[in-house]
Amino acid sequence: MPKLQRVPEAHVEYAYGVYMLTPKHRLIKTMRKRYQPSIHGTKAWGAGYLLMDYLVHNRMARGARVMEIGCGWAGVSIFCARQFRAKVTAVDLDAAVFPFVDVMADLNAVQLTQKRADFTRLPGKELGAHRYIVGSDICFWDSLVKPISRMVNRALDNGTRKIVITDPGRPTFYELCDLVARKHKTTLQEWYASEPERFEGEVLEIRNG
Ligand SMILES: C[S@@+](CC[C@H](N)C(=O)[O-])C[C@H]1O[C@@H](n2cnc3c(N)ncnc32)[C@H](O)[C@@H]1O
C-alpha cells in the first residue's frame, strides 16, 4: 500500500504522485464559465489513472520523448514528466482543454509542450520523433477506429518504439485492438488502478519490430 498523502483541500485528488483538481473544485467551476471542452475533456478520466498504474509496472526509459494523444487535462503527461523526467508533448484537438492543462501542470510543477491538433492527422515524422506514444480513453467513436489504427502504423513506421492505450472497455477500443493486432506485436491485458479509487479496464501495448 502506498504512503498516505493528505490532499491540501477539498476536491483535489492525489494519485500516482500527481495532484489533479476535480470538476467540483471552485477554480475549475470558475474556469468552466470561460472554457467549455466539448469532446469529453471535462475531467481526469479513470483510464488515465489506469495508464499511470500500468507505467508504474512497465516503466519508460528516463528522459525520453513522449507524446500523449487526446490528453484532456493531461494527467498522464504530468505523470510521465514527474516519474520519468520525460519530455512530453500533450496533444488535443479541443483548444478548450489547454487552460486546464496549464493549471494541472503548474499545480504539479512540470513543464509540458502543448499542441492543438487532430491526432489522427499527425504526420509520421512528427509521431515517430517520440519514443513513446500514450493515450487514455481516446477511442470512443466508430469514426476513430480506422484513423487511430493508421496513426499507429505511421508512428511505428517512423521510429516510435511503443504505444500504450488504455480504455474502460468500449466496443470501439476492441475493434482498434483487432485492427492493430493484424499488423503489429500487441498485448491486450485487463488491468486495474488503485488510486485515487479502484478503476478496471484494458491496456493495449503495441511494440515496434
Ligand atoms: C474521454 S477524453 C480523455 C482525456 C484524457 N486522456 C483522460 O484520460 O482524462 C478524450 C479526449 O480526446 C480528445 N480528442 C478526441 N478526438 C481527438 C482527436 N481526433 N485528436 C486529438 N484529440 C482528440 C478530446 O478533446 C478529449 O480531451
The ligand as a Gaussian input file, in Angstrom:
#p B3LYP/6-31G(d) Opt

LIG

0 1
 C      -12.527000      10.946000     -22.894000
 S      -11.399000      12.286000     -23.019000
 C       -9.945000      11.573000     -22.256000
 C       -8.993000      12.621000     -21.774000
 C       -7.746000      12.100000     -21.055000
 N       -6.965000      11.260000     -21.949000
 C       -8.108000      11.361000     -19.800000
 O       -7.977000      10.123000     -19.751000
 O       -8.527000      12.015000     -18.821000
 C      -10.939000      12.277000     -24.774000
 C      -10.001000      13.403000     -25.156000
 O       -9.547000      13.181000     -26.505000
 C       -9.623000      14.391000     -27.221000
 N       -9.785000      14.043000     -28.650000
 C      -10.832000      13.399000     -29.224000
 N      -10.612000      13.203000     -30.542000
 C       -9.404000      13.746000     -30.799000
 C       -8.611000      13.866000     -31.982000
 N       -9.048000      13.395000     -33.170000
 N       -7.402000      14.471000     -31.908000
 C       -6.963000      14.952000     -30.713000
 N       -7.666000      14.876000     -29.552000
 C       -8.873000      14.277000     -29.595000
 C      -10.812000      15.129000     -26.612000
 O      -10.795000      16.519000     -26.856000
 C      -10.645000      14.777000     -25.124000
 O       -9.827000      15.692000     -24.455000

